[in-house]
Amino acid sequence: MLADADDDVRVLAGGQSLVPLMNFRVALPDRLVDINFIDELRYVRVDDGELAIGAGVRQAEAERSPEVIRLLPELPETLRSVAHLPVRNRGTVVGSIAHADPAAELPALLLALDGSVVARSAAGERRIAAAELFEGPLLTTLAPGELIVEARFPTGASAGGHALVEYTRRHADFAVAGTVVTLRPQNGTPARAAISLFGVQGTPVRAVTAERILAQDPSADARAVAEAAVSELTMLGDIHGGPGYRRRVARACVQRALIQARGEQR
């Protein structure tokens, strides 16, 4: 069905993003492919130093999974910021990533951890890095007929510290702006720092300049790093806030997240 180019075919997993779009007539698919009954897609396993999460795994399942908590604690921490528990009981980890909402937390986490997804179609299987997956608001680089069958997160990527900070109008709303900061220690110092921002552009984005500053000076002033993180971005503007307001919010989020990831006192 996915390979049928003549129809608009959508995949239904948790439905927490697709069904509201259908209710508002934003999405009008010709067919729905319900993958809820494919047990082979409901797994959490370690593979080659990465945590692989199948497309059928609910967000709440990943949030409570002892294996996920032990190997990738930043994922449960991030999931607690995703919507409300009733939504996470149905929504899937992979579904949120595939939906590619620029204000969503899970795509930003995948990007910060240099994760990837595995896409499968009738033509075969391929792996897509997070940096190459997100193309625009609700748009990915998936080819017609492809289904994301799993998300892959490197384990131990943020052993030096991790924090997610976002600003929402109400609890569990999509973020006006937010950031994921991860630090990886090497010989006692964080040799790798990753900062991804969400809610500020059409896709989650890495703050490359700020990361470079931290690579050169792991103890760099958090305020200066935050300023560098937003200095080169062209911010979104919408009913929730103009570009200038979003820039200030994003800057504050990065500063707070870096302080938290370092375990410093505010």
Backbone as JSON, one array per atom type, in Angstrom:
{
  "sequence": "MLADADDDVRVLAGGQSLVPLMNFRVALPDRLVDINFIDELRYVRVDDGELAIGAGVRQAEAERSPEVIRLLPELPETLRSVAHLPVRNRGTVVGSIAHADPAAELPALLLALDGSVVARSAAGERRIAAAELFEGPLLTTLAPGELIVEARFPTGASAGGHALVEYTRRHADFAVAGTVVTLRPQNGTPARAAISLFGVQGTPVRAVTAERILAQDPSADARAVAEAAVSELTMLGDIHGGPGYRRRVARACVQRALIQARGEQR",
  "N": [[0.83, -1.21, 0.0], [1.95, 1.23, 0.78], [3.71, 1.55, -1.27], [2.18, 2.29, -3.36], [1.94, 4.7, -5.57], [-0.18, 6.2, -6.48], [-1.96, 6.86, -4.52], [-2.58, 8.81, -1.53], [-1.09, 7.76, 1.15], [-0.97, 7.14, 4.54], [0.8, 6.36, 7.56], [-0.37, 4.84, 10.48], [0.35, 4.84, 13.78], [0.69, 5.6, 16.8], [-1.1, 7.67, 16.49], [-1.35, 10.16, 17.68], [-0.5, 12.49, 16.58], [-1.24, 12.36, 13.86], [-4.07, 11.87, 13.81], [-5.3, 14.23, 15.04], [-4.57, 16.06, 12.97], [-6.07, 15.03, 10.9], [-8.61, 15.42, 11.95], [-8.83, 18.18, 11.8], [-8.85, 18.46, 9.13], [-6.48, 18.92, 7.88], [-4.8, 16.91, 7.1], [-5.68, 14.58, 4.71], [-5.73, 11.66, 4.04], [-5.85, 9.06, 1.56], [-5.71, 6.42, 2.27], [-5.14, 4.57, 5.28], [-2.47, 3.01, 6.9], [-2.31, 0.82, 9.33], [-0.07, 0.08, 11.76], [-0.15, -1.06, 14.23], [-0.59, -3.7, 14.86], [1.62, -5.12, 14.22], [3.71, -7.02, 15.64], [6.43, -7.4, 15.45], [7.58, -4.93, 15.33], [7.68, -3.92, 17.85], [9.92, -3.44, 19.97], [12.76, -3.06, 22.13], [16.13, -2.86, 22.01], [19.66, -3.53, 22.31], [22.14, -2.77, 19.99], [25.13, -3.0, 18.51], [26.32, -0.97, 20.14], [24.35, 0.89, 20.22], [21.04, 2.01, 21.09], [18.25, 0.53, 19.94], [15.03, 1.29, 18.94], [11.93, 0.1, 18.2], [9.33, 0.82, 15.77], [6.84, 0.41, 16.86], [6.88, 0.95, 19.56], [5.57, 2.42, 22.41], [5.68, 5.75, 23.73], [5.42, 5.94, 26.53], [6.13, 3.33, 27.25], [8.86, 3.27, 26.58], [9.69, 5.22, 28.31], [9.41, 3.98, 30.79], [10.97, 1.75, 30.59], [13.36, -0.44, 31.94], [15.79, -1.02, 30.66], [16.12, 1.14, 28.9], [16.22, 3.23, 30.74], [18.58, 2.59, 32.05], [20.58, 2.55, 30.04], [20.17, 4.75, 28.38], [19.45, 7.28, 29.79], [18.77, 9.9, 29.2], [16.7, 9.78, 27.37], [14.21, 8.88, 28.74], [14.09, 11.12, 30.45], [13.68, 13.18, 28.63], [11.26, 12.35, 27.49], [9.45, 12.79, 29.54], [8.82, 15.41, 29.21], [7.22, 15.46, 27.06], [4.15, 16.18, 25.96], [1.2, 14.94, 27.63], [0.74, 12.24, 30.02], [-1.43, 10.47, 29.18], [-1.28, 10.89, 26.41], [1.31, 9.98, 25.86], [0.95, 7.33, 26.46], [-0.19, 6.32, 24.18], [1.09, 7.51, 21.97], [4.0, 7.05, 19.88], [7.58, 6.59, 20.03], [9.04, 6.59, 17.62], [7.06, 7.55, 15.93], [6.73, 10.23, 16.7], [9.2, 11.25, 15.93], [9.11, 10.78, 13.16], [7.0, 12.42, 12.49], [8.07, 14.95, 12.6], [7.74, 17.5, 13.77], [8.75, 20.8, 14.21], [8.85, 21.88, 16.76], [9.0, 19.83, 18.51], [10.25, 17.57, 21.04], [11.6, 15.04, 20.8], [12.72, 14.72, 18.12], [14.73, 16.68, 18.35], [16.32, 15.62, 20.38], [17.24, 13.25, 19.15], [18.8, 14.4, 17.16], [20.73, 15.8, 18.69], [22.1, 13.7, 19.86], [23.34, 12.56, 17.74], [21.92, 10.55, 16.46], [20.01, 8.15, 14.48], [17.73, 6.89, 11.96], [16.14, 3.89, 10.78], [14.96, 3.16, 7.68], [12.53, 1.48, 5.75], [11.43, -0.07, 2.75], [9.61, -1.4, -0.08], [11.69, -1.58, -1.82], [13.94, -1.99, -0.35], [16.24, -1.4, 2.41], [17.44, 1.36, 4.32], [19.68, 3.51, 6.12], [19.25, 6.53, 7.86], [20.79, 9.41, 8.88], [20.16, 11.57, 11.66], [20.8, 14.23, 11.13], [20.32, 14.4, 8.46], [17.7, 13.83, 8.11], [15.52, 15.57, 8.71], [13.66, 17.87, 6.94], [11.98, 20.06, 6.76], [9.18, 21.89, 8.25], [7.2, 19.38, 9.47], [8.16, 17.74, 7.49], [10.16, 15.23, 6.03], [13.09, 13.51, 4.77], [12.31, 11.09, 3.85], [11.72, 8.69, 1.34], [9.07, 8.19, -1.11], [6.89, 5.6, -0.15], [8.48, 4.62, 1.89], [8.97, 3.45, 5.23], [9.66, 4.31, 8.53], [11.23, 2.08, 10.51], [12.67, 1.81, 12.84], [14.23, 3.74, 15.46], [17.49, 4.85, 16.27], [19.64, 5.32, 18.92], [22.74, 6.45, 20.06], [24.36, 4.99, 22.85], [25.45, 6.17, 26.06], [26.2, 8.63, 25.16], [25.9, 11.08, 26.42], [27.24, 10.98, 28.84], [28.61, 12.8, 30.32], [26.83, 14.69, 31.15], [23.52, 16.0, 30.83], [20.76, 17.88, 29.63], [17.45, 19.09, 29.19], [15.77, 21.93, 28.35], [12.95, 23.89, 28.04], [10.55, 26.33, 26.93], [7.16, 26.67, 27.42], [3.81, 27.76, 26.75], [1.75, 26.68, 28.24], [1.67, 23.88, 30.48], [2.92, 21.01, 28.93], [2.37, 21.87, 26.37], [3.44, 22.44, 22.92], [6.77, 23.58, 22.43], [7.63, 27.02, 22.69], [10.24, 27.73, 22.38], [13.19, 25.75, 22.74], [15.82, 23.6, 24.05], [18.24, 20.96, 23.74], [20.93, 19.8, 25.52], [23.91, 18.05, 25.54], [26.72, 16.5, 27.06], [29.83, 14.95, 26.63], [32.23, 13.24, 28.34], [35.82, 13.1, 28.18], [38.77, 11.83, 29.21], [38.34, 13.16, 31.59], [37.39, 15.65, 30.84], [34.8, 17.43, 29.05], [34.89, 16.5, 25.92], [33.23, 16.5, 23.79], [30.53, 18.44, 22.97], [27.1, 18.83, 22.5], [24.56, 20.76, 21.17], [21.29, 21.16, 20.52], [18.61, 22.93, 19.1], [15.09, 23.56, 19.32], [11.88, 24.46, 17.99], [12.58, 26.89, 16.96], [13.25, 27.15, 14.3], [12.39, 25.76, 11.04], [13.1, 23.15, 11.31], [14.63, 20.99, 13.81], [17.78, 22.18, 15.01], [21.34, 22.2, 15.06], [23.56, 23.93, 17.21], [26.22, 24.95, 16.02], [28.36, 26.78, 16.21], [28.37, 27.44, 18.94], [28.88, 24.92, 20.0], [31.47, 24.57, 19.08], [32.83, 26.48, 20.56], [32.64, 25.37, 23.13], [34.06, 23.05, 22.73], [36.63, 24.02, 22.52], [36.91, 25.34, 24.94], [35.81, 23.91, 27.61], [34.78, 24.98, 29.95], [33.63, 27.36, 29.3], [31.9, 30.49, 29.58], [28.5, 30.27, 30.35], [26.57, 32.11, 29.55], [27.79, 33.39, 27.38], [28.11, 31.26, 25.63], [25.44, 30.62, 25.15], [24.6, 32.93, 23.83], [26.12, 32.73, 21.51], [24.92, 30.47, 20.47], [22.48, 31.28, 19.43], [23.07, 33.34, 17.77], [23.51, 33.14, 15.0], [21.18, 32.26, 13.91], [18.19, 32.37, 11.99], [15.26, 33.28, 13.18], [12.01, 31.78, 13.73], [8.79, 33.32, 13.43], [5.62, 33.69, 14.85], [2.18, 33.34, 15.97], [2.74, 32.83, 18.58], [4.96, 34.2, 19.26], [7.31, 36.7, 18.19], [10.31, 36.84, 16.06], [12.41, 38.12, 17.53], [11.6, 37.84, 20.2], [11.56, 35.05, 20.39], [14.25, 34.51, 20.05], [15.35, 35.54, 22.41], [14.13, 33.85, 24.28], [15.12, 31.33, 23.47], [17.85, 31.75, 23.9], [17.96, 32.03, 26.69], [17.09, 29.46, 27.39], [19.19, 27.81, 26.44], [21.32, 28.72, 28.01], [20.45, 28.02, 30.62], [20.18, 25.24, 30.3], [22.8, 24.41, 29.76], [24.06, 25.05, 32.16], [22.68, 23.3, 33.86], [23.4, 20.81, 32.73], [26.1, 20.76, 33.26], [25.99, 20.53, 35.95], [26.17, 22.69, 37.59], [25.74, 25.29, 40.06], [23.01, 27.5, 39.99]],
  "CA": [[0.0, 0.0, 0.0], [2.83, 2.39, 0.81], [4.39, 1.66, -2.56], [1.21, 2.73, -4.38], [2.17, 6.14, -5.77], [-1.41, 6.88, -6.89], [-2.76, 7.21, -3.34], [-1.95, 9.43, -0.37], [-1.16, 6.72, 2.17], [-0.32, 7.54, 5.79], [1.0, 5.3, 8.54], [-0.98, 5.09, 11.77], [0.97, 4.11, 14.89], [-0.04, 6.09, 17.97], [-2.17, 8.55, 16.03], [-1.48, 11.36, 18.5], [-0.25, 13.62, 15.69], [-1.99, 12.23, 12.61], [-5.53, 11.98, 13.98], [-5.69, 15.64, 15.11], [-4.47, 16.67, 11.65], [-7.24, 14.58, 10.12], [-9.79, 16.08, 12.5], [-8.85, 19.55, 11.29], [-8.83, 18.36, 7.67], [-5.17, 19.29, 7.35], [-4.4, 15.68, 6.43], [-6.83, 13.84, 4.15], [-5.15, 10.52, 3.33], [-6.75, 8.12, 0.89], [-5.66, 5.16, 3.01], [-4.33, 4.49, 6.49], [-1.82, 1.73, 7.15], [-2.22, 0.68, 10.78], [1.03, -0.84, 12.09], [-0.26, -1.44, 15.64], [-0.68, -5.15, 15.03], [2.87, -5.74, 13.79], [4.47, -7.24, 16.88], [7.87, -7.35, 15.17], [8.04, -3.54, 15.45], [7.63, -3.51, 19.25], [11.12, -3.95, 20.63], [13.86, -2.2, 22.58], [17.29, -3.74, 22.09], [20.99, -2.94, 22.1], [22.73, -3.28, 18.77], [26.35, -2.32, 18.11], [26.54, 0.23, 20.93], [23.22, 1.81, 20.09], [19.75, 1.53, 21.55], [17.31, 0.5, 18.81], [13.65, 1.32, 19.4], [11.06, -0.19, 17.08], [8.29, 1.79, 15.45], [5.62, 0.16, 17.62], [7.1, 1.18, 20.99], [4.92, 3.63, 22.93], [6.56, 6.64, 24.48], [5.36, 5.56, 27.94], [6.89, 2.1, 27.4], [10.27, 3.64, 26.6], [9.91, 6.02, 29.52], [9.47, 3.09, 31.95], [11.81, 0.59, 30.3], [14.6, -0.49, 32.72], [16.94, -0.99, 29.76], [16.28, 2.51, 28.43], [16.64, 4.04, 31.9], [19.98, 2.28, 32.37], [21.51, 2.8, 28.93], [19.91, 6.03, 27.71], [18.59, 8.01, 30.73], [18.3, 11.16, 28.63], [15.43, 9.58, 26.66], [13.09, 9.04, 29.68], [14.03, 12.49, 30.92], [13.06, 13.97, 27.56], [9.88, 11.93, 27.31], [8.61, 13.4, 30.57], [8.42, 16.74, 28.74], [6.39, 15.29, 25.86], [2.69, 16.16, 26.15], [0.71, 14.39, 28.9], [0.88, 10.79, 30.09], [-2.36, 9.77, 28.28], [-0.76, 10.98, 25.04], [2.48, 9.11, 25.78], [0.48, 5.95, 26.5], [-0.53, 5.92, 22.82], [2.08, 7.99, 21.01], [5.21, 6.24, 19.76], [8.85, 7.32, 19.91], [9.35, 6.75, 16.2], [6.03, 8.38, 15.32], [7.04, 11.63, 16.97], [10.34, 11.61, 15.09], [8.66, 10.79, 11.77], [6.1, 13.57, 12.3], [9.01, 16.05, 12.31], [7.3, 18.82, 14.21], [9.96, 21.54, 14.6], [8.8, 22.24, 18.17], [8.94, 18.59, 19.3], [11.47, 17.28, 21.79], [12.31, 13.82, 20.4], [13.63, 14.97, 17.0], [15.89, 17.44, 18.83], [17.17, 14.69, 21.11], [17.9, 12.39, 18.16], [19.82, 15.22, 16.5], [21.8, 16.09, 19.64], [22.86, 12.47, 20.13], [23.84, 12.02, 16.47], [21.2, 9.31, 16.21], [19.59, 7.88, 13.11], [16.56, 6.02, 11.81], [16.2, 2.88, 9.73], [13.77, 3.23, 6.82], [12.38, 0.28, 4.94], [10.41, -0.01, 1.71], [9.64, -2.58, -0.94], [12.96, -1.59, -2.54], [15.04, -2.33, 0.54], [16.39, -0.72, 3.69], [18.56, 2.29, 4.41], [19.83, 4.21, 7.38], [19.28, 7.98, 7.64], [21.26, 10.15, 10.05], [19.24, 12.62, 12.08], [21.18, 15.48, 10.48], [19.84, 14.35, 7.07], [16.31, 13.36, 8.09], [14.5, 16.62, 8.82], [13.77, 18.75, 5.77], [11.16, 21.26, 6.98], [8.08, 21.61, 9.18], [6.43, 18.16, 9.17], [8.72, 17.15, 6.28], [11.4, 14.48, 6.17], [13.69, 13.08, 3.51], [11.83, 9.76, 3.49], [11.25, 8.53, -0.03], [7.73, 7.61, -1.2], [6.85, 4.17, 0.11], [9.34, 4.22, 2.99], [8.46, 3.45, 6.6], [10.7, 4.24, 9.56], [10.96, 0.89, 11.33], [13.28, 1.96, 14.15], [15.12, 4.86, 15.76], [18.71, 4.36, 16.9], [20.29, 6.32, 19.75], [24.0, 6.0, 20.68], [24.31, 4.95, 24.31], [26.58, 6.8, 26.71], [26.6, 9.84, 24.44], [25.88, 12.26, 27.28], [27.66, 10.56, 30.17], [29.13, 13.95, 31.04], [25.75, 15.57, 31.57], [22.44, 16.18, 29.85], [19.63, 18.69, 30.1], [16.48, 19.63, 28.26], [15.07, 23.09, 28.89], [12.05, 24.48, 27.06], [9.52, 27.23, 27.44], [5.85, 26.46, 26.83], [2.78, 28.64, 27.3], [1.09, 25.86, 29.25], [2.31, 22.59, 30.65], [2.75, 19.98, 27.89], [2.24, 22.46, 25.04], [4.66, 22.47, 22.14], [7.66, 24.62, 22.94], [7.92, 28.25, 21.98], [11.64, 27.46, 22.06], [13.79, 24.82, 23.7], [17.12, 23.09, 23.67], [18.81, 19.75, 24.35], [22.38, 19.93, 25.66], [24.56, 16.83, 26.02], [28.16, 16.61, 27.23], [30.48, 13.64, 26.68], [33.57, 13.45, 28.89], [36.96, 12.33, 27.69], [39.9, 12.15, 30.08], [37.93, 14.09, 32.63], [36.84, 16.9, 30.33], [33.81, 17.17, 28.0], [35.49, 16.73, 24.61], [32.15, 16.69, 22.82], [29.31, 19.08, 23.46], [26.09, 18.93, 21.46], [23.45, 21.65, 21.51], [20.28, 21.26, 19.47], [17.49, 23.81, 19.45], [13.83, 23.23, 18.66], [10.88, 25.53, 18.08], [13.14, 28.17, 16.51], [13.28, 27.13, 12.84], [11.51, 24.76, 10.49], [13.58, 21.84, 11.76], [15.61, 21.14, 14.89], [19.05, 22.65, 14.43], [22.5, 22.17, 15.95], [24.25, 25.21, 17.42], [27.58, 24.53, 15.71], [29.31, 27.75, 16.74], [28.42, 27.28, 20.4], [29.55, 23.64, 20.25], [32.9, 24.77, 18.84], [33.36, 27.21, 21.72], [32.76, 24.43, 24.25], [35.13, 22.1, 22.41], [37.88, 24.7, 22.8], [36.94, 25.7, 26.35], [34.65, 23.27, 28.23], [34.24, 25.78, 31.05], [33.25, 28.67, 28.78], [30.76, 31.12, 30.25], [27.24, 29.78, 29.8], [25.88, 33.21, 28.88], [28.43, 33.61, 26.09], [27.78, 30.1, 24.79], [24.04, 30.78, 24.76], [24.54, 34.0, 22.84], [26.65, 32.17, 20.26], [23.98, 29.46, 19.96], [21.35, 31.9, 18.72], [23.53, 34.51, 17.02], [23.5, 32.93, 13.55], [19.91, 31.66, 13.51], [17.04, 33.17, 11.55], [14.21, 32.73, 14.02], [10.62, 31.78, 13.33], [7.87, 34.23, 14.09], [4.23, 33.28, 14.66], [1.27, 33.91, 16.96], [3.28, 32.59, 19.92], [6.06, 35.12, 19.52], [8.1, 37.13, 17.05], [11.69, 36.34, 16.03], [13.21, 38.67, 18.62], [11.17, 37.2, 21.45], [12.01, 33.65, 20.36], [15.69, 34.51, 20.24], [15.62, 35.73, 23.84], [13.72, 32.63, 24.98], [16.08, 30.27, 23.14], [19.11, 32.06, 24.57], [17.79, 31.69, 28.11], [17.0, 28.0, 27.51], [20.53, 27.24, 26.27], [22.11, 29.05, 29.2], [20.0, 27.2, 31.75], [20.46, 23.83, 30.03], [24.24, 24.17, 29.91], [24.34, 25.07, 33.6], [22.16, 22.06, 34.43], [24.18, 19.68, 32.23], [27.38, 20.79, 33.97], [25.77, 20.33, 37.37], [26.59, 23.89, 38.31], [24.71, 26.01, 40.81], [22.52, 28.68, 39.28]],
  "C": [[0.86, 1.26, 0.0], [3.5, 2.62, -0.54], [3.46, 2.15, -3.67], [1.29, 4.24, -4.52], [0.9, 6.9, -6.11], [-2.25, 7.35, -5.72], [-1.91, 7.97, -2.33], [-2.15, 8.47, 0.79], [-0.37, 7.2, 3.39], [-0.24, 6.35, 6.74], [0.4, 5.73, 9.87], [-0.3, 4.21, 12.81], [0.24, 4.51, 16.16], [-1.21, 6.98, 17.61], [-2.29, 9.86, 16.77], [-1.13, 12.64, 17.72], [-1.13, 13.56, 14.45], [-3.48, 12.46, 12.79], [-5.98, 13.42, 14.2], [-5.6, 16.37, 13.77], [-5.64, 16.27, 10.77], [-8.51, 15.24, 10.63], [-9.96, 17.5, 11.97], [-8.8, 19.62, 9.78], [-7.53, 18.91, 7.07], [-4.58, 18.1, 6.59], [-5.66, 14.94, 5.98], [-6.32, 12.64, 3.37], [-6.23, 9.66, 2.67], [-6.83, 6.8, 1.66], [-4.81, 5.34, 4.26], [-3.76, 3.08, 6.61], [-1.56, 1.64, 8.65], [-1.16, -0.37, 11.11], [0.95, -1.34, 13.53], [-0.24, -2.95, 15.86], [0.58, -5.88, 14.57], [3.77, -5.88, 15.01], [5.98, -7.13, 16.67], [8.44, -5.94, 15.29], [8.03, -3.05, 16.9], [8.81, -4.12, 20.0], [12.01, -2.79, 21.07], [15.06, -3.12, 22.74], [18.57, -2.97, 21.84], [21.61, -3.6, 20.88], [23.94, -2.41, 18.42], [26.54, -0.97, 18.82], [25.44, 1.26, 20.84], [21.96, 1.17, 20.65], [18.77, 1.65, 20.38], [15.89, 0.38, 19.35], [12.73, 1.16, 18.2], [9.9, 0.78, 16.95], [6.99, 1.57, 16.23], [5.74, 0.46, 19.1], [6.47, 2.5, 21.42], [5.94, 4.47, 23.71], [6.58, 6.27, 25.97], [6.13, 4.27, 28.2], [8.39, 2.39, 27.46], [10.62, 4.4, 27.86], [10.11, 5.13, 30.74], [10.43, 1.92, 31.77], [13.09, 0.61, 31.14], [15.84, -0.41, 31.84], [17.19, 0.42, 29.25], [16.78, 3.4, 29.56], [18.11, 3.83, 32.19], [20.93, 2.75, 31.28], [21.36, 4.18, 28.3], [19.0, 6.89, 28.59], [18.07, 9.32, 30.18], [16.98, 10.99, 27.87], [14.24, 9.63, 27.62], [12.96, 10.46, 30.21], [13.36, 13.39, 29.88], [11.59, 13.63, 27.41], [8.95, 12.53, 28.36], [8.16, 14.81, 30.2], [7.49, 16.67, 27.53], [4.92, 15.18, 26.26], [2.32, 15.68, 27.56], [0.82, 12.87, 28.86], [-0.15, 10.06, 29.21], [-1.92, 9.8, 26.82], [0.41, 10.02, 24.87], [2.1, 7.64, 25.86], [0.12, 5.42, 25.12], [0.54, 6.32, 21.81], [3.34, 7.15, 21.02], [6.44, 7.13, 19.63], [9.14, 7.61, 18.44], [8.31, 7.66, 15.52], [6.28, 9.86, 15.52], [8.21, 12.11, 16.1], [9.91, 11.74, 13.63], [7.76, 11.98, 11.48], [6.88, 14.85, 12.04], [8.45, 17.42, 12.65], [8.52, 19.6, 14.71], [10.0, 21.95, 16.06], [8.78, 21.01, 19.08], [10.3, 18.26, 19.9], [12.26, 16.11, 21.23], [13.17, 14.0, 19.15], [14.89, 15.73, 17.43], [16.84, 16.55, 19.6], [17.94, 13.8, 20.15], [19.03, 13.14, 17.48], [21.0, 15.48, 17.43], [22.69, 14.88, 19.89], [23.48, 11.86, 18.88], [23.22, 10.65, 16.19], [20.8, 9.17, 14.76], [18.3, 7.08, 13.12], [16.84, 5.01, 10.71], [14.87, 2.93, 8.97], [13.73, 2.01, 5.91], [11.26, 0.49, 3.93], [10.46, -1.3, 0.91], [10.97, -2.7, -1.67], [14.14, -1.95, -1.66], [15.07, -1.48, 1.79], [17.57, 0.23, 3.63], [18.53, 2.99, 5.76], [19.99, 5.7, 7.1], [19.71, 8.66, 8.93], [20.27, 11.25, 10.38], [19.52, 13.93, 11.37], [20.67, 15.55, 9.04], [18.36, 14.03, 6.97], [15.3, 14.48, 7.98], [14.7, 17.67, 7.74], [13.01, 20.05, 5.96], [10.07, 20.93, 7.96], [7.23, 20.44, 8.7], [6.91, 17.47, 7.9], [10.02, 16.42, 6.59], [11.92, 14.1, 4.79], [13.32, 11.64, 3.17], [11.36, 9.74, 2.04], [9.83, 7.98, -0.04], [7.79, 6.1, -0.98], [7.7, 3.71, 1.27], [8.63, 4.36, 4.33], [9.65, 3.43, 7.55], [10.36, 3.08, 10.48], [11.63, 0.95, 12.69], [14.08, 3.25, 14.23], [16.3, 4.3, 16.53], [19.42, 5.51, 17.62], [21.61, 5.76, 20.27], [23.88, 6.02, 22.2], [25.58, 5.58, 24.88], [27.02, 8.1, 26.09], [26.68, 11.06, 25.35], [26.27, 11.9, 28.71], [28.24, 11.71, 30.98], [28.08, 14.91, 31.5], [24.75, 15.78, 30.45], [21.37, 17.07, 30.46], [18.74, 19.08, 28.93], [15.76, 20.77, 28.96], [14.22, 23.67, 27.77], [11.1, 25.45, 27.74], [8.23, 26.96, 26.68], [4.84, 27.39, 27.49], [2.02, 27.96, 28.43], [1.84, 24.55, 29.36], [1.92, 21.65, 29.52], [2.43, 20.55, 26.52], [3.52, 22.24, 24.25], [5.47, 23.69, 22.55], [7.65, 25.86, 22.05], [9.38, 28.21, 21.52], [12.19, 26.52, 23.12], [15.12, 24.32, 23.19], [17.42, 21.78, 24.39], [20.32, 19.94, 24.36], [22.92, 18.61, 26.21], [26.07, 17.06, 26.05], [28.75, 15.22, 27.35], [31.91, 13.82, 27.2], [34.62, 12.58, 28.2], [38.18, 12.77, 28.48], [39.56, 13.24, 31.08], [37.36, 15.4, 32.15], [35.84, 16.59, 29.22], [34.38, 17.52, 26.62], [34.43, 16.96, 23.54], [30.96, 17.34, 23.51], [28.34, 19.2, 22.29], [24.95, 19.8, 21.98], [22.5, 21.66, 20.33], [19.13, 22.12, 19.99], [16.25, 23.38, 18.69], [12.84, 24.35, 18.91], [11.37, 26.85, 17.53], [13.22, 28.28, 15.0], [12.36, 26.02, 12.35], [11.9, 23.34, 10.81], [14.39, 22.05, 13.04], [16.96, 21.45, 14.28], [20.15, 22.57, 15.48], [23.15, 23.55, 16.01], [25.74, 24.98, 17.26], [28.61, 25.48, 16.31], [29.47, 27.61, 18.25], [29.12, 25.97, 20.76], [31.07, 23.78, 20.08], [33.55, 25.52, 20.0], [33.59, 26.26, 22.88], [33.86, 23.4, 23.99], [36.49, 22.71, 22.73], [38.03, 25.03, 24.29], [35.7, 25.13, 27.04], [34.01, 24.08, 29.34], [33.81, 27.17, 30.6], [31.99, 29.19, 29.46], [29.45, 30.73, 29.57], [26.48, 30.88, 29.06], [26.46, 33.46, 27.49], [28.13, 32.47, 25.12], [26.34, 30.22, 24.27], [23.87, 31.85, 23.69], [25.04, 33.5, 21.48], [25.67, 31.19, 19.63], [22.87, 30.07, 19.13], [21.79, 32.99, 17.76], [23.38, 34.35, 15.51], [22.17, 32.37, 13.04], [18.92, 32.72, 13.02], [15.82, 32.57, 12.21], [12.84, 32.76, 13.35], [9.86, 32.9, 14.03], [6.45, 33.77, 13.81], [3.38, 33.88, 15.78], [1.8, 33.73, 18.38], [4.45, 33.51, 20.25], [6.83, 35.46, 18.26], [9.52, 36.61, 17.13], [12.55, 36.86, 17.19], [12.89, 38.04, 19.95], [11.68, 35.76, 21.51], [13.51, 33.56, 20.58], [16.04, 34.64, 21.72], [15.25, 34.48, 24.64], [14.72, 31.51, 24.74], [17.41, 30.5, 23.84], [19.05, 31.68, 26.05], [17.74, 30.17, 28.31], [18.37, 27.35, 27.41], [21.37, 27.51, 27.5], [21.74, 28.18, 30.38], [20.35, 25.72, 31.54], [21.93, 23.51, 30.21], [24.63, 24.16, 31.39], [23.87, 23.77, 34.25], [23.01, 20.86, 34.01], [25.54, 19.6, 32.93], [27.23, 20.48, 35.46], [26.2, 21.5, 38.2], [25.41, 24.49, 39.07], [24.3, 27.24, 40.01], [22.6, 29.9, 40.18]]
}
